[in-house]
């Protein structure tokens, strides 16, 4: 009986350890993909230009000049 409980405890420890390992690997993969868009300067520049144009339009509609 005690040997069965020890085996179950070992299996659950391995199961939990596997879940933690998969989670850590997943976080590293997602973190790497998160910064992919920063490596291409063209898309960042176009995004910045689009933001500035939209912001200028918003300010003009409110008659706020900086």
HELIX and SHEET records of a PDB file:
HELIX    1   1 UNK A    2  UNK A   34  1                                  33    
HELIX    2   2 UNK A   36  UNK A   39  1                                   4    
HELIX    3   3 UNK A   41  UNK A   61  1                                  21    
END                                                                             
